[in-house]
Amino acid sequence: MSAHHSPIPKVRTLVSVWIALLVLTVTTTSVSYLELGEFNVIVALLIAVTKASLVAWVFMGVRYTTSLTKLFVVAGLVWLSILLAITYADYSSRHWTYQAQPWSNTKAGGG
């Protein structure tokens, strides 16, 4: 029985990725104060995907895994993008404004 050991990343790599994650977190916070309209969500998602990719690539060791594992990681990201696209299509196709229901303006107890 052969034991498969994945290489352990160097401390310098781990610290570099940690610093990059901190910088991206500060960037996310900074960008949230900017008024970018609809692009706020897009920028936030791009930063989140970048951070998730760094975590998966370095800390989870996807870099040293088999091609099949990398395929499943990519498949998961493709599936996530499909779900986000469907959600965006649903959200953007709704052109209605909120109207309070008549019962929301009455006093408690129905009288």
Gaussian input, Z-matrix of N, CA and C with variables (Angstrom, degrees):
# hf/3-21g

backbone

0 1
 N
 C     1     B1
 C     2     B2     1     A1
 N     3     B3     2     A2     1     D1
 C     4     B4     3     A3     2     D2
 C     5     B5     4     A4     3     D3
 N     6     B6     5     A5     4     D4
 C     7     B7     6     A6     5     D5
 C     8     B8     7     A7     6     D6
 N     9     B9     8     A8     7     D7
 C    10    B10     9     A9     8     D8
 C    11    B11    10    A10     9     D9
 N    12    B12    11    A11    10    D10
 C    13    B13    12    A12    11    D11
 C    14    B14    13    A13    12    D12
 N    15    B15    14    A14    13    D13
 C    16    B16    15    A15    14    D14
 C    17    B17    16    A16    15    D15
 N    18    B18    17    A17    16    D16
 C    19    B19    18    A18    17    D17
 C    20    B20    19    A19    18    D18
 N    21    B21    20    A20    19    D19
 C    22    B22    21    A21    20    D20
 C    23    B23    22    A22    21    D21
 N    24    B24    23    A23    22    D22
 C    25    B25    24    A24    23    D23
 C    26    B26    25    A25    24    D24
 N    27    B27    26    A26    25    D25
 C    28    B28    27    A27    26    D26
 C    29    B29    28    A28    27    D27
 N    30    B30    29    A29    28    D28
 C    31    B31    30    A30    29    D29
 C    32    B32    31    A31    30    D30
 N    33    B33    32    A32    31    D31
 C    34    B34    33    A33    32    D32
 C    35    B35    34    A34    33    D33
 N    36    B36    35    A35    34    D34
 C    37    B37    36    A36    35    D35
 C    38    B38    37    A37    36    D36
 N    39    B39    38    A38    37    D37
 C    40    B40    39    A39    38    D38
 C    41    B41    40    A40    39    D39
 N    42    B42    41    A41    40    D40
 C    43    B43    42    A42    41    D41
 C    44    B44    43    A43    42    D42
 N    45    B45    44    A44    43    D43
 C    46    B46    45    A45    44    D44
 C    47    B47    46    A46    45    D45
 N    48    B48    47    A47    46    D46
 C    49    B49    48    A48    47    D47
 C    50    B50    49    A49    48    D48
 N    51    B51    50    A50    49    D49
 C    52    B52    51    A51    50    D50
 C    53    B53    52    A52    51    D51
 N    54    B54    53    A53    52    D52
 C    55    B55    54    A54    53    D53
 C    56    B56    55    A55    54    D54
 N    57    B57    56    A56    55    D55
 C    58    B58    57    A57    56    D56
 C    59    B59    58    A58    57    D57
 N    60    B60    59    A59    58    D58
 C    61    B61    60    A60    59    D59
 C    62    B62    61    A61    60    D60
 N    63    B63    62    A62    61    D61
 C    64    B64    63    A63    62    D62
 C    65    B65    64    A64    63    D63
 N    66    B66    65    A65    64    D64
 C    67    B67    66    A66    65    D65
 C    68    B68    67    A67    66    D66
 N    69    B69    68    A68    67    D67
 C    70    B70    69    A69    68    D68
 C    71    B71    70    A70    69    D69
 N    72    B72    71    A71    70    D70
 C    73    B73    72    A72    71    D71
 C    74    B74    73    A73    72    D72
 N    75    B75    74    A74    73    D73
 C    76    B76    75    A75    74    D74
 C    77    B77    76    A76    75    D75
 N    78    B78    77    A77    76    D76
 C    79    B79    78    A78    77    D77
 C    80    B80    79    A79    78    D78
 N    81    B81    80    A80    79    D79
 C    82    B82    81    A81    80    D80
 C    83    B83    82    A82    81    D81
 N    84    B84    83    A83    82    D82
 C    85    B85    84    A84    83    D83
 C    86    B86    85    A85    84    D84
 N    87    B87    86    A86    85    D85
 C    88    B88    87    A87    86    D86
 C    89    B89    88    A88    87    D87
 N    90    B90    89    A89    88    D88
 C    91    B91    90    A90    89    D89
 C    92    B92    91    A91    90    D90
 N    93    B93    92    A92    91    D91
 C    94    B94    93    A93    92    D92
 C    95    B95    94    A94    93    D93
 N    96    B96    95    A95    94    D94
 C    97    B97    96    A96    95    D95
 C    98    B98    97    A97    96    D96
 N    99    B99    98    A98    97    D97
 C   100   B100    99    A99    98    D98
 C   101   B101   100   A100    99    D99
 N   102   B102   101   A101   100   D100
 C   103   B103   102   A102   101   D101
 C   104   B104   103   A103   102   D102
 N   105   B105   104   A104   103   D103
 C   106   B106   105   A105   104   D104
 C   107   B107   106   A106   105   D105
 N   108   B108   107   A107   106   D106
 C   109   B109   108   A108   107   D107
 C   110   B110   109   A109   108   D108
 N   111   B111   110   A110   109   D109
 C   112   B112   111   A111   110   D110
 C   113   B113   112   A112   111   D111
 N   114   B114   113   A113   112   D112
 C   115   B115   114   A114   113   D113
 C   116   B116   115   A115   114   D114
 N   117   B117   116   A116   115   D115
 C   118   B118   117   A117   116   D116
 C   119   B119   118   A118   117   D117
 N   120   B120   119   A119   118   D118
 C   121   B121   120   A120   119   D119
 C   122   B122   121   A121   120   D120
 N   123   B123   122   A122   121   D121
 C   124   B124   123   A123   122   D122
 C   125   B125   124   A124   123   D123
 N   126   B126   125   A125   124   D124
 C   127   B127   126   A126   125   D125
 C   128   B128   127   A127   126   D126
 N   129   B129   128   A128   127   D127
 C   130   B130   129   A129   128   D128
 C   131   B131   130   A130   129   D129
 N   132   B132   131   A131   130   D130
 C   133   B133   132   A132   131   D131
 C   134   B134   133   A133   132   D132
 N   135   B135   134   A134   133   D133
 C   136   B136   135   A135   134   D134
 C   137   B137   136   A136   135   D135
 N   138   B138   137   A137   136   D136
 C   139   B139   138   A138   137   D137
 C   140   B140   139   A139   138   D138
 N   141   B141   140   A140   139   D139
 C   142   B142   141   A141   140   D140
 C   143   B143   142   A142   141   D141
 N   144   B144   143   A143   142   D142
 C   145   B145   144   A144   143   D143
 C   146   B146   145   A145   144   D144
 N   147   B147   146   A146   145   D145
 C   148   B148   147   A147   146   D146
 C   149   B149   148   A148   147   D147
 N   150   B150   149   A149   148   D148
 C   151   B151   150   A150   149   D149
 C   152   B152   151   A151   150   D150
 N   153   B153   152   A152   151   D151
 C   154   B154   153   A153   152   D152
 C   155   B155   154   A154   153   D153
 N   156   B156   155   A155   154   D154
 C   157   B157   156   A156   155   D155
 C   158   B158   157   A157   156   D156
 N   159   B159   158   A158   157   D157
 C   160   B160   159   A159   158   D158
 C   161   B161   160   A160   159   D159
 N   162   B162   161   A161   160   D160
 C   163   B163   162   A162   161   D161
 C   164   B164   163   A163   162   D162
 N   165   B165   164   A164   163   D163
 C   166   B166   165   A165   164   D164
 C   167   B167   166   A166   165   D165
 N   168   B168   167   A167   166   D166
 C   169   B169   168   A168   167   D167
 C   170   B170   169   A169   168   D168
 N   171   B171   170   A170   169   D169
 C   172   B172   171   A171   170   D170
 C   173   B173   172   A172   171   D171
 N   174   B174   173   A173   172   D172
 C   175   B175   174   A174   173   D173
 C   176   B176   175   A175   174   D174
 N   177   B177   176   A176   175   D175
 C   178   B178   177   A177   176   D176
 C   179   B179   178   A178   177   D177
 N   180   B180   179   A179   178   D178
 C   181   B181   180   A180   179   D179
 C   182   B182   181   A181   180   D180
 N   183   B183   182   A182   181   D181
 C   184   B184   183   A183   182   D182
 C   185   B185   184   A184   183   D183
 N   186   B186   185   A185   184   D184
 C   187   B187   186   A186   185   D185
 C   188   B188   187   A187   186   D186
 N   189   B189   188   A188   187   D187
 C   190   B190   189   A189   188   D188
 C   191   B191   190   A190   189   D189
 N   192   B192   191   A191   190   D190
 C   193   B193   192   A192   191   D191
 C   194   B194   193   A193   192   D192
 N   195   B195   194   A194   193   D193
 C   196   B196   195   A195   194   D194
 C   197   B197   196   A196   195   D195
 N   198   B198   197   A197   196   D196
 C   199   B199   198   A198   197   D197
 C   200   B200   199   A199   198   D198
 N   201   B201   200   A200   199   D199
 C   202   B202   201   A201   200   D200
 C   203   B203   202   A202   201   D201
 N   204   B204   203   A203   202   D202
 C   205   B205   204   A204   203   D203
 C   206   B206   205   A205   204   D204
 N   207   B207   206   A206   205   D205
 C   208   B208   207   A207   206   D206
 C   209   B209   208   A208   207   D207
 N   210   B210   209   A209   208   D208
 C   211   B211   210   A210   209   D209
 C   212   B212   211   A211   210   D210
 N   213   B213   212   A212   211   D211
 C   214   B214   213   A213   212   D212
 C   215   B215   214   A214   213   D213
 N   216   B216   215   A215   214   D214
 C   217   B217   216   A216   215   D215
 C   218   B218   217   A217   216   D216
 N   219   B219   218   A218   217   D217
 C   220   B220   219   A219   218   D218
 C   221   B221   220   A220   219   D219
 N   222   B222   221   A221   220   D220
 C   223   B223   222   A222   221   D221
 C   224   B224   223   A223   222   D222
 N   225   B225   224   A224   223   D223
 C   226   B226   225   A225   224   D224
 C   227   B227   226   A226   225   D225
 N   228   B228   227   A227   226   D226
 C   229   B229   228   A228   227   D227
 C   230   B230   229   A229   228   D228
 N   231   B231   230   A230   229   D229
 C   232   B232   231   A231   230   D230
 C   233   B233   232   A232   231   D231
 N   234   B234   233   A233   232   D232
 C   235   B235   234   A234   233   D233
 C   236   B236   235   A235   234   D234
 N   237   B237   236   A236   235   D235
 C   238   B238   237   A237   236   D236
 C   239   B239   238   A238   237   D237
 N   240   B240   239   A239   238   D238
 C   241   B241   240   A240   239   D239
 C   242   B242   241   A241   240   D240
 N   243   B243   242   A242   241   D241
 C   244   B244   243   A243   242   D242
 C   245   B245   244   A244   243   D243
 N   246   B246   245   A245   244   D244
 C   247   B247   246   A246   245   D245
 C   248   B248   247   A247   246   D246
 N   249   B249   248   A248   247   D247
 C   250   B250   249   A249   248   D248
 C   251   B251   250   A250   249   D249
 N   252   B252   251   A251   250   D250
 C   253   B253   252   A252   251   D251
 C   254   B254   253   A253   252   D252
 N   255   B255   254   A254   253   D253
 C   256   B256   255   A255   254   D254
 C   257   B257   256   A256   255   D255
 N   258   B258   257   A257   256   D256
 C   259   B259   258   A258   257   D257
 C   260   B260   259   A259   258   D258
 N   261   B261   260   A260   259   D259
 C   262   B262   261   A261   260   D260
 C   263   B263   262   A262   261   D261
 N   264   B264   263   A263   262   D262
 C   265   B265   264   A264   263   D263
 C   266   B266   265   A265   264   D264
 N   267   B267   266   A266   265   D265
 C   268   B268   267   A267   266   D266
 C   269   B269   268   A268   267   D267
 N   270   B270   269   A269   268   D268
 C   271   B271   270   A270   269   D269
 C   272   B272   271   A271   270   D270
 N   273   B273   272   A272   271   D271
 C   274   B274   273   A273   272   D272
 C   275   B275   274   A274   273   D273
 N   276   B276   275   A275   274   D274
 C   277   B277   276   A276   275   D275
 C   278   B278   277   A277   276   D276
 N   279   B279   278   A278   277   D277
 C   280   B280   279   A279   278   D278
 C   281   B281   280   A280   279   D279
 N   282   B282   281   A281   280   D280
 C   283   B283   282   A282   281   D281
 C   284   B284   283   A283   282   D282
 N   285   B285   284   A284   283   D283
 C   286   B286   285   A285   284   D284
 C   287   B287   286   A286   285   D285
 N   288   B288   287   A287   286   D286
 C   289   B289   288   A288   287   D287
 C   290   B290   289   A289   288   D288
 N   291   B291   290   A290   289   D289
 C   292   B292   291   A291   290   D290
 C   293   B293   292   A292   291   D291
 N   294   B294   293   A293   292   D292
 C   295   B295   294   A294   293   D293
 C   296   B296   295   A295   294   D294
 N   297   B297   296   A296   295   D295
 C   298   B298   297   A297   296   D296
 C   299   B299   298   A298   297   D297
 N   300   B300   299   A299   298   D298
 C   301   B301   300   A300   299   D299
 C   302   B302   301   A301   300   D300
 N   303   B303   302   A302   301   D301
 C   304   B304   303   A303   302   D302
 C   305   B305   304   A304   303   D303
 N   306   B306   305   A305   304   D304
 C   307   B307   306   A306   305   D305
 C   308   B308   307   A307   306   D306
 N   309   B309   308   A308   307   D307
 C   310   B310   309   A309   308   D308
 C   311   B311   310   A310   309   D309
 N   312   B312   311   A311   310   D310
 C   313   B313   312   A312   311   D311
 C   314   B314   313   A313   312   D312
 N   315   B315   314   A314   313   D313
 C   316   B316   315   A315   314   D314
 C   317   B317   316   A316   315   D315
 N   318   B318   317   A317   316   D316
 C   319   B319   318   A318   317   D317
 C   320   B320   319   A319   318   D318
 N   321   B321   320   A320   319   D319
 C   322   B322   321   A321   320   D320
 C   323   B323   322   A322   321   D321
 N   324   B324   323   A323   322   D322
 C   325   B325   324   A324   323   D323
 C   326   B326   325   A325   324   D324
 N   327   B327   326   A326   325   D325
 C   328   B328   327   A327   326   D326
 C   329   B329   328   A328   327   D327
 N   330   B330   329   A329   328   D328
 C   331   B331   330   A330   329   D329
 C   332   B332   331   A331   330   D330

   B1=1.4363
   B2=1.5252
   B3=1.3128
   B4=1.4631
   B5=1.5181
   B6=1.2973
   B7=1.4601
   B8=1.5232
   B9=1.3110
   B10=1.4564
   B11=1.5244
   B12=1.3063
   B13=1.4547
   B14=1.5189
   B15=1.3191
   B16=1.4571
   B17=1.5206
   B18=1.3176
   B19=1.4638
   B20=1.5237
   B21=1.3037
   B22=1.4568
   B23=1.5294
   B24=1.3292
   B25=1.4697
   B26=1.5307
   B27=1.3115
   B28=1.4583
   B29=1.5282
   B30=1.3128
   B31=1.4583
   B32=1.5342
   B33=1.3137
   B34=1.4696
   B35=1.5276
   B36=1.3171
   B37=1.4641
   B38=1.5209
   B39=1.3216
   B40=1.4597
   B41=1.5267
   B42=1.3194
   B43=1.4605
   B44=1.5312
   B45=1.3180
   B46=1.4689
   B47=1.5236
   B48=1.3189
   B49=1.4615
   B50=1.5216
   B51=1.3134
   B52=1.4621
   B53=1.5283
   B54=1.3197
   B55=1.4660
   B56=1.5276
   B57=1.3216
   B58=1.4659
   B59=1.5270
   B60=1.3294
   B61=1.4684
   B62=1.5248
   B63=1.3222
   B64=1.4648
   B65=1.5278
   B66=1.3281
   B67=1.4657
   B68=1.5262
   B69=1.3246
   B70=1.4667
   B71=1.5257
   B72=1.3185
   B73=1.4676
   B74=1.5193
   B75=1.3232
   B76=1.4660
   B77=1.5312
   B78=1.3221
   B79=1.4625
   B80=1.5268
   B81=1.3235
   B82=1.4622
   B83=1.5207
   B84=1.3218
   B85=1.4617
   B86=1.5244
   B87=1.3095
   B88=1.4639
   B89=1.5244
   B90=1.3176
   B91=1.4594
   B92=1.5278
   B93=1.3181
   B94=1.4669
   B95=1.5241
   B96=1.3176
   B97=1.4607
   B98=1.5257
   B99=1.3208
   B100=1.4625
   B101=1.5208
   B102=1.3094
   B103=1.4598
   B104=1.5250
   B105=1.3242
   B106=1.4578
   B107=1.5250
   B108=1.2931
   B109=1.4667
   B110=1.5140
   B111=1.3191
   B112=1.4632
   B113=1.5229
   B114=1.3238
   B115=1.4590
   B116=1.5278
   B117=1.3288
   B118=1.4697
   B119=1.5250
   B120=1.3156
   B121=1.4634
   B122=1.5239
   B123=1.3137
   B124=1.4680
   B125=1.5212
   B126=1.3247
   B127=1.4741
   B128=1.5270
   B129=1.3296
   B130=1.4714
   B131=1.5273
   B132=1.3297
   B133=1.4636
   B134=1.5234
   B135=1.3169
   B136=1.4676
   B137=1.5319
   B138=1.3132
   B139=1.4644
   B140=1.5285
   B141=1.3289
   B142=1.4664
   B143=1.5230
   B144=1.3282
   B145=1.4691
   B146=1.5224
   B147=1.3183
   B148=1.4663
   B149=1.5208
   B150=1.3273
   B151=1.4664
   B152=1.5298
   B153=1.3224
   B154=1.4646
   B155=1.5217
   B156=1.3217
   B157=1.4689
   B158=1.5289
   B159=1.3193
   B160=1.4708
   B161=1.5215
   B162=1.3115
   B163=1.4675
   B164=1.5243
   B165=1.3275
   B166=1.4692
   B167=1.5248
   B168=1.3165
   B169=1.4638
   B170=1.5244
   B171=1.3377
   B172=1.4664
   B173=1.5225
   B174=1.3387
   B175=1.4581
   B176=1.5258
   B177=1.3314
   B178=1.4681
   B179=1.5214
   B180=1.3245
   B181=1.4514
   B182=1.5140
   B183=1.3186
   B184=1.4653
   B185=1.5248
   B186=1.2970
   B187=1.4620
   B188=1.5372
   B189=1.3253
   B190=1.4606
   B191=1.5248
   B192=1.3200
   B193=1.4601
   B194=1.5136
   B195=1.3184
   B196=1.4540
   B197=1.5236
   B198=1.3097
   B199=1.4602
   B200=1.5250
   B201=1.3123
   B202=1.4533
   B203=1.5250
   B204=1.3164
   B205=1.4578
   B206=1.5220
   B207=1.3226
   B208=1.4620
   B209=1.5255
   B210=1.3280
   B211=1.4617
   B212=1.5264
   B213=1.3200
   B214=1.4589
   B215=1.5326
   B216=1.3163
   B217=1.4624
   B218=1.5348
   B219=1.3149
   B220=1.4673
   B221=1.5242
   B222=1.3214
   B223=1.4635
   B224=1.5242
   B225=1.3155
   B226=1.4603
   B227=1.5191
   B228=1.3342
   B229=1.4603
   B230=1.5217
   B231=1.3278
   B232=1.4743
   B233=1.5191
   B234=1.3247
   B235=1.4589
   B236=1.5340
   B237=1.3247
   B238=1.4545
   B239=1.5248
   B240=1.3217
   B241=1.4679
   B242=1.5279
   B243=1.3254
   B244=1.4644
   B245=1.5255
   B246=1.3214
   B247=1.4615
   B248=1.5269
   B249=1.3263
   B250=1.4574
   B251=1.5256
   B252=1.3230
   B253=1.4719
   B254=1.5231
   B255=1.3254
   B256=1.4664
   B257=1.5263
   B258=1.3127
   B259=1.4616
   B260=1.5159
   B261=1.3337
   B262=1.4560
   B263=1.5269
   B264=1.3214
   B265=1.4661
   B266=1.5202
   B267=1.3151
   B268=1.4623
   B269=1.5180
   B270=1.3065
   B271=1.4650
   B272=1.5255
   B273=1.3295
   B274=1.4625
   B275=1.5279
   B276=1.3257
   B277=1.4591
   B278=1.5287
   B279=1.3030
   B280=1.4702
   B281=1.5260
   B282=1.3234
   B283=1.4584
   B284=1.5275
   B285=1.3035
   B286=1.4520
   B287=1.5115
   B288=1.3079
   B289=1.4582
   B290=1.5211
   B291=1.2882
   B292=1.4521
   B293=1.5238
   B294=1.3229
   B295=1.4599
   B296=1.5197
   B297=1.3223
   B298=1.4615
   B299=1.5256
   B300=1.3004
   B301=1.4593
   B302=1.5268
   B303=1.3365
   B304=1.4706
   B305=1.5260
   B306=1.3147
   B307=1.4616
   B308=1.5243
   B309=1.3209
   B310=1.4603
   B311=1.5218
   B312=1.3367
   B313=1.4576
   B314=1.5323
   B315=1.3248
   B316=1.4594
   B317=1.5220
   B318=1.3130
   B319=1.4662
   B320=1.5193
   B321=1.3170
   B322=1.4643
   B323=1.5200
   B324=1.2880
   B325=1.4532
   B326=1.5219
   B327=1.3304
   B328=1.4610
   B329=1.5171
   B330=1.2990
   B331=1.4490
   B332=1.4482
   A1=107.94
   A2=116.14
   A3=119.42
   A4=109.80
   A5=114.44
   A6=120.02
   A7=108.49
   A8=115.63
   A9=120.40
   A10=109.14
   A11=115.65
   A12=120.80
   A13=109.01
   A14=115.64
   A15=118.57
   A16=108.77
   A17=116.38
   A18=119.53
   A19=111.51
   A20=115.56
   A21=120.94
   A22=107.63
   A23=117.09
   A24=119.09
   A25=110.55
   A26=115.07
   A27=120.28
   A28=109.21
   A29=114.67
   A30=120.45
   A31=110.04
   A32=116.44
   A33=120.27
   A34=110.58
   A35=117.75
   A36=121.45
   A37=110.74
   A38=116.20
   A39=120.13
   A40=111.43
   A41=116.73
   A42=120.39
   A43=110.31
   A44=117.15
   A45=120.56
   A46=111.11
   A47=116.53
   A48=119.96
   A49=110.08
   A50=117.52
   A51=120.75
   A52=110.41
   A53=116.65
   A54=120.41
   A55=109.96
   A56=117.15
   A57=120.29
   A58=111.07
   A59=116.76
   A60=120.27
   A61=111.27
   A62=116.91
   A63=120.08
   A64=111.31
   A65=116.48
   A66=120.51
   A67=110.40
   A68=116.81
   A69=119.77
   A70=111.64
   A71=117.94
   A72=120.49
   A73=110.86
   A74=117.14
   A75=121.02
   A76=109.57
   A77=116.93
   A78=121.01
   A79=111.04
   A80=116.55
   A81=120.41
   A82=110.73
   A83=116.47
   A84=120.65
   A85=110.74
   A86=117.20
   A87=120.81
   A88=111.68
   A89=116.34
   A90=120.47
   A91=111.00
   A92=117.18
   A93=119.50
   A94=111.80
   A95=118.07
   A96=121.30
   A97=112.28
   A98=118.25
   A99=121.78
   A100=109.87
   A101=116.16
   A102=120.47
   A103=108.35
   A104=116.05
   A105=121.86
   A106=112.32
   A107=117.23
   A108=120.59
   A109=110.89
   A110=115.41
   A111=120.61
   A112=112.66
   A113=116.89
   A114=120.17
   A115=112.63
   A116=118.40
   A117=120.25
   A118=110.65
   A119=116.53
   A120=120.94
   A121=110.36
   A122=117.14
   A123=120.72
   A124=110.65
   A125=116.73
   A126=120.25
   A127=110.39
   A128=116.48
   A129=120.18
   A130=110.72
   A131=117.32
   A132=120.01
   A133=112.09
   A134=117.68
   A135=119.73
   A136=111.06
   A137=116.55
   A138=119.58
   A139=110.16
   A140=116.96
   A141=120.34
   A142=111.53
   A143=117.29
   A144=120.28
   A145=110.09
   A146=116.83
   A147=120.23
   A148=110.88
   A149=117.12
   A150=120.36
   A151=110.93
   A152=116.96
   A153=119.94
   A154=110.91
   A155=116.61
   A156=119.95
   A157=111.11
   A158=116.64
   A159=119.37
   A160=111.29
   A161=116.56
   A162=120.00
   A163=110.20
   A164=117.06
   A165=119.90
   A166=111.25
   A167=116.78
   A168=121.04
   A169=112.04
   A170=117.28
   A171=120.23
   A172=111.84
   A173=117.21
   A174=119.61
   A175=112.74
   A176=117.14
   A177=119.50
   A178=112.06
   A179=117.94
   A180=121.59
   A181=115.80
   A182=118.04
   A183=120.32
   A184=110.38
   A185=116.39
   A186=120.81
   A187=112.00
   A188=117.16
   A189=120.92
   A190=113.39
   A191=118.18
   A192=120.57
   A193=111.05
   A194=115.29
   A195=120.94
   A196=111.05
   A197=115.39
   A198=120.87
   A199=111.35
   A200=116.97
   A201=120.51
   A202=111.29
   A203=117.17
   A204=120.50
   A205=110.36
   A206=117.35
   A207=120.95
   A208=110.77
   A209=116.40
   A210=120.82
   A211=110.58
   A212=117.36
   A213=120.54
   A214=111.69
   A215=117.85
   A216=120.43
   A217=109.49
   A218=116.38
   A219=120.50
   A220=110.27
   A221=117.55
   A222=120.68
   A223=111.03
   A224=117.24
   A225=120.70
   A226=111.97
   A227=116.70
   A228=120.26
   A229=111.55
   A230=116.51
   A231=119.97
   A232=109.84
   A233=117.40
   A234=120.91
   A235=110.68
   A236=117.25
   A237=120.50
   A238=110.80
   A239=117.34
   A240=119.92
   A241=111.24
   A242=117.78
   A243=120.52
   A244=109.99
   A245=117.21
   A246=120.49
   A247=111.41
   A248=117.37
   A249=120.24
   A250=111.31
   A251=116.95
   A252=120.33
   A253=111.14
   A254=117.25
   A255=120.49
   A256=110.47
   A257=116.98
   A258=120.54
   A259=110.86
   A260=117.58
   A261=121.05
   A262=110.93
   A263=116.90
   A264=119.93
   A265=110.75
   A266=117.38
   A267=120.92
   A268=110.74
   A269=116.79
   A270=121.27
   A271=110.99
   A272=117.33
   A273=119.96
   A274=112.61
   A275=118.34
   A276=120.42
   A277=112.13
   A278=118.83
   A279=121.65
   A280=109.23
   A281=114.71
   A282=120.11
   A283=108.75
   A284=115.43
   A285=120.28
   A286=108.57
   A287=114.93
   A288=120.61
   A289=108.19
   A290=114.84
   A291=120.14
   A292=109.81
   A293=116.41
   A294=122.27
   A295=107.30
   A296=115.01
   A297=119.07
   A298=109.92
   A299=116.37
   A300=121.40
   A301=109.65
   A302=117.41
   A303=119.75
   A304=113.37
   A305=117.41
   A306=119.23
   A307=112.43
   A308=118.20
   A309=119.11
   A310=112.29
   A311=118.62
   A312=121.51
   A313=112.60
   A314=119.16
   A315=121.47
   A316=109.95
   A317=114.93
   A318=120.00
   A319=109.71
   A320=115.96
   A321=120.63
   A322=109.86
   A323=117.30
   A324=121.96
   A325=112.09
   A326=116.99
   A327=119.88
   A328=114.90
   A329=119.24
   A330=118.81
   A331=111.51
   D1=121.08
   D2=-179.18
   D3=-99.27
   D4=134.15
   D5=178.91
   D6=-93.57
   D7=129.15
   D8=178.83
   D9=-95.97
   D10=119.26
   D11=179.78
   D12=-111.99
   D13=126.67
   D14=176.97
   D15=-85.63
   D16=147.00
   D17=-179.88
   D18=-61.53
   D19=143.80
   D20=178.14
   D21=-89.74
   D22=127.89
   D23=-179.96
   D24=-63.88
   D25=151.32
   D26=177.78
   D27=-70.83
   D28=155.35
   D29=-179.50
   D30=-60.88
   D31=-37.43
   D32=179.37
   D33=-60.94
   D34=-40.69
   D35=178.28
   D36=-64.79
   D37=-45.03
   D38=-179.14
   D39=-63.47
   D40=-42.74
   D41=179.79
   D42=-67.76
   D43=-38.43
   D44=178.68
   D45=-62.89
   D46=-43.62
   D47=178.85
   D48=-66.96
   D49=-38.77
   D50=178.75
   D51=-62.42
   D52=-42.84
   D53=178.18
   D54=-65.29
   D55=-40.95
   D56=177.17
   D57=-61.01
   D58=-40.28
   D59=177.65
   D60=-64.47
   D61=-39.51
   D62=176.88
   D63=-64.57
   D64=-43.38
   D65=178.59
   D66=-62.67
   D67=-42.66
   D68=178.61
   D69=-66.35
   D70=-33.06
   D71=176.11
   D72=-66.82
   D73=-42.79
   D74=176.54
   D75=-64.32
   D76=-38.75
   D77=177.56
   D78=-62.63
   D79=-42.83
   D80=177.62
   D81=-59.80
   D82=-45.07
   D83=179.78
   D84=-64.98
   D85=-41.93
   D86=-179.31
   D87=-65.66
   D88=-43.12
   D89=-178.60
   D90=-67.54
   D91=-27.46
   D92=-179.40
   D93=-65.99
   D94=-21.03
   D95=178.31
   D96=-86.46
   D97=-11.93
   D98=178.12
   D99=-83.40
   D100=147.43
   D101=177.52
   D102=-96.34
   D103=95.66
   D104=-178.13
   D105=-107.12
   D106=3.70
   D107=-179.39
   D108=69.44
   D109=-129.49
   D110=-179.11
   D111=-70.75
   D112=-16.53
   D113=-176.88
   D114=-78.95
   D115=-9.95
   D116=176.61
   D117=-57.61
   D118=-45.33
   D119=-179.25
   D120=-66.92
   D121=-40.88
   D122=-178.27
   D123=-64.40
   D124=-45.03
   D125=179.45
   D126=-64.46
   D127=-42.81
   D128=179.85
   D129=-62.38
   D130=-41.52
   D131=179.11
   D132=-68.67
   D133=-37.28
   D134=177.64
   D135=-64.17
   D136=-41.79
   D137=177.95
   D138=-66.47
   D139=-40.32
   D140=179.59
   D141=-64.92
   D142=-40.11
   D143=178.32
   D144=-66.03
   D145=-38.95
   D146=177.42
   D147=-62.31
   D148=-45.08
   D149=179.83
   D150=-65.38
   D151=-42.65
   D152=179.12
   D153=-64.06
   D154=-37.81
   D155=178.74
   D156=-65.19
   D157=-41.39
   D158=177.37
   D159=-62.25
   D160=-43.90
   D161=-179.70
   D162=-63.60
   D163=-45.94
   D164=-178.60
   D165=-66.86
   D166=-41.94
   D167=-174.84
   D168=-68.46
   D169=-42.74
   D170=-173.77
   D171=-99.70
   D172=-57.66
   D173=-172.95
   D174=-72.58
   D175=-34.30
   D176=-179.66
   D177=-90.31
   D178=-6.97
   D179=173.67
   D180=76.05
   D181=22.87
   D182=179.21
   D183=-62.95
   D184=-27.19
   D185=-179.95
   D186=-59.06
   D187=-31.30
   D188=-175.02
   D189=-104.84
   D190=9.37
   D191=-176.99
   D192=-90.26
   D193=179.91
   D194=-178.84
   D195=-75.16
   D196=168.00
   D197=178.86
   D198=-64.83
   D199=-32.34
   D200=179.05
   D201=-65.14
   D202=-40.48
   D203=177.68
   D204=-65.73
   D205=-41.67
   D206=177.34
   D207=-62.72
   D208=-37.07
   D209=177.56
   D210=-62.16
   D211=-42.74
   D212=179.77
   D213=-69.45
   D214=-32.99
   D215=175.49
   D216=-64.25
   D217=-46.20
   D218=178.50
   D219=-64.65
   D220=-39.93
   D221=178.52
   D222=-62.03
   D223=-39.09
   D224=176.35
   D225=-63.10
   D226=-40.76
   D227=178.28
   D228=-68.20
   D229=-37.83
   D230=176.54
   D231=-64.19
   D232=-43.33
   D233=178.70
   D234=-62.51
   D235=-41.49
   D236=177.11
   D237=-61.38
   D238=-42.71
   D239=179.66
   D240=-66.04
   D241=-34.86
   D242=176.05
   D243=-64.12
   D244=-45.39
   D245=179.53
   D246=-63.44
   D247=-40.51
   D248=177.55
   D249=-65.61
   D250=-39.17
   D251=178.79
   D252=-65.19
   D253=-41.76
   D254=178.24
   D255=-65.67
   D256=-41.92
   D257=178.17
   D258=-63.03
   D259=-43.19
   D260=178.76
   D261=-64.36
   D262=-41.24
   D263=179.09
   D264=-62.50
   D265=-40.56
   D266=178.09
   D267=-66.66
   D268=-45.74
   D269=-177.11
   D270=-65.74
   D271=-42.74
   D272=-176.28
   D273=-74.57
   D274=-18.48
   D275=-179.35
   D276=-86.82
   D277=-6.14
   D278=179.93
   D279=-91.37
   D280=112.37
   D281=179.61
   D282=-115.91
   D283=73.92
   D284=178.87
   D285=-137.34
   D286=157.74
   D287=176.81
   D288=-114.35
   D289=153.72
   D290=-177.54
   D291=-73.26
   D292=133.82
   D293=174.53
   D294=-127.99
   D295=127.32
   D296=-179.97
   D297=-66.33
   D298=142.42
   D299=178.74
   D300=-78.48
   D301=151.56
   D302=-177.03
   D303=-58.29
   D304=-34.00
   D305=-177.11
   D306=-75.00
   D307=-11.98
   D308=-179.74
   D309=-78.72
   D310=-13.89
   D311=-178.92
   D312=-98.95
   D313=-2.69
   D314=-178.52
   D315=-88.14
   D316=160.83
   D317=178.20
   D318=-73.34
   D319=157.67
   D320=176.82
   D321=-64.43
   D322=141.36
   D323=179.10
   D324=101.67
   D325=-6.25
   D326=174.99
   D327=79.06
   D328=2.87
   D329=-176.17
   D330=-114.98

